[in-house]
Amino acid sequence: MRQTLLTLGQVVAAQARLRPQALGARDLERSMTFRQWNARSCRLANALIGLGLQKGDRVAVLAYNCVEWAEIYVAAAKAGLIAVPVNFRLSAPEVGYCIEDSGAAAVIAQDGLHRLVEAVRDGIAVSAGNFVLFGAGAPQAGWRGYEDLLAAARDGEPGVRVAASDPWTLMYTSGTTGKPKGVIRTHEANALLALMTDIELGVHREDDALLVMPMCHANSVNFFAAFAYCGGATSIYSRASFDPEHCLRVLGTSGATFTSLVPTHYIMMLGLTGAARRQDLGRVSKLMISSAPARADTKREVMEMFPNSGLFELYGSSECGWVTMLRPQEQFTH
């Protein structure tokens, strides 16, 4: 049967051919064109295959928000691997549980957070050579350097046959009624959700998403894919915690046209005064409130702060993707 939906790995490769010099992904420290993004993702995919990983193997990822997430998710798609994003707010035993329960064959961790893995390493069935570390810190014993692996790998497509029905991510739920439970998302499910999002929100290739929610969370993963599918840019808010003044300034100066925040984020920005609040937010054309209900007066204040933006409200789940959404014209009638 002919495959009609592209995987995320194929989409980024296509964007690299169509718009090689266009901004593809960035964080607050580093940016990549689509060509650079595709090349680095290919290098990582080939590097992981070089470590002995095969199609269907799981790769656990523990990191704060950073542009490496964009490389890792695409590399997994290219190599037929399954990305297992692990919440950085978990305790060491909880991190160990997710890694072990997922059957991860490799771990990629950010400097600092790797200590959570070290605390439970003896109980993790991952080969000693398959722990990969990235970040600004010095090389750590027992960890391979992320950039060293990329530098030694080729930047061509890995050539793994990946079907739309193959799994792409294994995302763990919050575990509010017990231990976290893994949720499988296929390439097909990801593509359909991304394309549906593009249609519903009117996303296009000139859009730029500022992703503030954690990249280990379904919210940012879904929007990240949606913008990649239409050729828009992904900008990852690479701070370990939310700073309302800084985030509002980034929205006003980075060229972002979209962001998705929870009500508390918006309330914190609305509470700013004076120069901290005076930002040129005219380019922002789409806003999302998600994960918790917002009061009508909060919505009105948000719309006043962002005068050129339509306001959407969305609820979803790791298992289903989007479940229900209010469009801008429905905010005060439903």
ZIJOVEN-V762117 format. One record per residue. SS is DSSP state (@ for helix, = for strand, . for the rest). PSI is psi in radians with two decimals (999 if undefined). Layout:
ss: (SS SS)
psi: (PSI PSI)
This chain:
ss: (. . . . . . . @ @ @ @ @ @ @ @ @ @ @ . . . . = = = = . . . . = = = @ @ @ @ @ @ @ @ @ @ @ @ @ @ @ @ @ . . . . . . . = = = = = . . . . . @ @ @ @ @ @ @ @ @ @ @ @ . . = = = = = . . . . . @ @ @ @ @ @ @ @ @ @ @ . = = = = = = = . . . @ @ @ @ @ . . @ @ @ . . . . @ @ @ = = = = . . . . . . . . . = = @ @ @ @ @ @ @ . . . . . . . . . . . . . . = = = = = = . . . . . . . . . = = = = = @ @ @ @ @ @ @ @ @ @ @ @ @ @ @ . . . . . . = = = = . . . . . . @ @ @ @ @ @ @ @ @ @ @ @ @ . . = = = = . . . . . . . @ @ @ @ @ @ @ @ @ @ . . . . = = = = . @ @ @ @ @ @ @ @ . . . @ @ @ . . . . . . . . . = = = = = . . . . . @ @ @ @ @ @ @ @ @ @ . . . . = = = = = = = = . . . = = = = = = . @ @ @ . . . .)
psi: (2.33 2.33 2.21 -0.27 2.31 2.51 2.92 -0.62 -0.71 -0.61 -0.81 -0.63 -0.71 -0.74 -0.60 -0.54 -0.71 -0.70 1.08 -0.57 -0.03 2.60 2.21 -1.01 2.59 2.87 -2.80 -0.15 -0.50 2.53 2.70 2.41 2.96 -0.64 -0.79 -0.73 -0.79 -0.75 -0.78 -0.62 -0.68 -0.76 -0.77 -0.74 -0.82 -0.60 -0.74 -0.69 -0.66 -0.41 -0.05 0.03 2.52 2.86 2.30 -0.22 2.68 2.48 1.95 2.43 2.22 1.88 2.69 3.13 2.20 2.86 -0.29 -0.51 -0.72 -0.68 -0.73 -0.81 -0.73 -0.69 -0.74 -0.74 -0.69 -0.65 -0.02 0.38 2.89 2.02 2.32 1.55 2.26 2.28 2.19 -0.15 -0.06 2.75 2.91 -0.82 -0.63 -0.68 -0.80 -0.68 -0.83 -0.72 -0.81 -0.75 -0.60 -0.30 0.57 2.39 -0.18 2.76 2.25 2.15 2.64 2.56 2.33 -0.95 -0.35 -0.32 -0.52 -0.65 -0.72 -0.61 -0.40 0.26 -0.65 -0.37 0.16 2.24 1.04 2.35 2.52 -0.54 0.09 0.48 2.11 2.34 2.38 2.81 -3.10 -0.24 2.98 2.69 2.48 2.44 2.38 0.08 2.39 2.51 2.24 -0.90 -0.56 -0.72 -0.76 -0.71 -0.54 -0.15 2.76 2.74 0.27 2.81 2.43 -0.32 0.29 2.32 1.98 2.15 2.73 -0.51 -0.11 2.58 2.56 -0.76 2.64 1.72 2.30 2.34 3.03 -0.35 0.61 -0.38 0.40 -2.74 2.68 2.56 2.33 2.38 2.07 2.34 2.18 2.92 -0.66 -0.81 -0.71 -0.78 -0.78 -0.72 -0.71 -0.81 -0.67 -0.72 -0.77 -0.73 -0.86 -0.68 -0.17 0.67 2.46 3.09 -0.26 -0.01 2.74 2.02 2.17 1.88 1.93 -0.63 2.66 2.44 -0.10 0.05 2.58 -0.59 -0.99 -0.62 -0.74 -0.77 -0.63 -0.81 -0.72 -0.76 -0.60 -0.70 -0.59 0.02 0.19 2.96 2.62 2.10 2.09 2.16 1.68 1.10 2.51 -0.42 2.82 2.26 1.85 -0.73 -0.78 -0.74 -0.73 -0.66 -0.72 -0.73 -0.59 -0.34 -0.24 -0.23 0.13 2.45 -0.13 2.56 2.77 2.14 2.78 2.82 -0.67 -0.68 -0.84 -0.73 -0.67 -0.69 -0.67 -0.44 -0.14 2.65 2.92 -2.48 -0.55 -0.52 -0.36 1.57 2.63 1.74 0.32 -0.41 -0.38 2.04 -0.20 2.26 2.55 2.28 2.24 2.87 -0.32 2.65 2.56 2.47 2.68 -0.68 -0.58 -0.76 -0.75 -0.70 -0.67 -0.74 -0.55 -0.66 -0.62 1.40 -0.38 0.20 2.44 2.49 2.10 2.68 2.27 2.49 2.50 -2.94 2.80 -0.62 -0.69 -0.25 -2.49 2.42 -0.79 2.56 2.40 2.26 2.91 -0.72 -0.13 -0.02 -0.63 0.25 -0.11 999)
